[in-house]
Amino acid sequence: MNNAQLLELAKRYGTPLFVYDGDTVRARYRDLFRFIPYPGLRVHYALKANYNPAILALLRDEGAGIDAVSPAEVAYALRLGFPPDRIIYTANNMTDAEFERVFKTGVVMNLGSLSRLKKVAVQHPGATLCLRFNPDVCDGDSAATMTGGDLTKFGILLDDVAEVVRIVRGGNLHIVGLHEHTGSGLQHMESVFRSMENLMKIATRENFPELEFLDFGGGFKVPYRPDEARIDYVTMGKEICRKFTAFCKEYGKDLLMRFEPGKYLVAESGWLLTEVNTIKHNRSRVIAGCDSGFPQLIRPMLYGAYHEISNLSNPGGKPQTYDVCGNICETGDRFAEQRELPEIREYDILAIANAGAYCYSMGGVYNMRSMPGEVLVADGEVVDFRPRESDDALIDRIMGGK
Ligand code: LLP
């Protein structure tokens, strides 16, 4: 979407505003099938990245499945019309009640601990399940988002496979899938291959004779910095295909290959538009103060993540260095620190890029500021608009109608 289109949306709907480009989401989804030309490829969107219902409807209509991580995400995907056999539930540290609630829906449960597996073997002998293993590969765009290796709470250790097989046989469990997720924003193509190999090594006929799919999680990286190279997904996809085809031959059956991207599908489709209301010259810093804040886009503050910012109103302005700050009562409330940007004037509109993944969905109403409105544009038209909650509606919700 170009500057003029974004500015027009800011004018029409007000700021702060999340804008999503449905064409980009659709293109990314279709790209994956081009990059990974394996006939049995299935893409399960990691709904935690962005739960906007219009984005979900678009992906549902494309044929995507869902990677859900809570009972509410499962219920939500079902309500949106995703069939149960296109949903996988990857919980961690789930309660017995949560297990029962989702088990009843017929959605395949992906278990990531020996403890839960043992309980299921006793309480639901004969159950059909998927098992999540720790791939023993560490990668991701921040320490907080690496999910393999020794420091993570996720998955069953590969070393425990013999114990797993014993429990599975004892409970007459049907293991139809094996799963791993290495991390988010995988920096090295090699990590994807190594994790696949580690999972495929234990996915033998002898250990798991009833497999229908292997699920290699999400984590496909997209560039956040302007100078960051895009991964060569064509090369990567070819190698993924080669490895998996060889594995299937050895296993003796063409299994389905699943991936669960979040960022890859939606990150680049979104912008947060915010208006600058205050320019302040402190002794060492020029501060551009906006009408949004870190609870609405927390990645810079939480992970030190870089999000590109453009000044939509003054793109040709003389470059200056700014701290781009929000309206929250904390000093750390910055979208960017010491960032060179075209001169920012009061009432200019800034666009914070790559705001489609893990921004709205990780948002909150700290300082009692409602989350921004959201608009989805596809084929040049606004197809969905969700207004910002009014202050009164927010207060009513907090007071529970009292
Ligand atoms: N599958 C599983 C089991 C996951 O835990 C995740 C992400 C994904 C798939 C999707 O990963 P993706 O393709 O989006 O990288 N809030 C962090 C990212 C947390 C990811 C959590 N799990 C961020 O903003 O960078």
Residues whose N, C-alpha, C, O or C-beta is under 5 A from the ligand:
A	BS01	LLP	A46 A49 D67 T90 T145 H181 G183 S184 G185 G217 G218 G219 F220 E260 P261 G262 K263 Y264 Y358
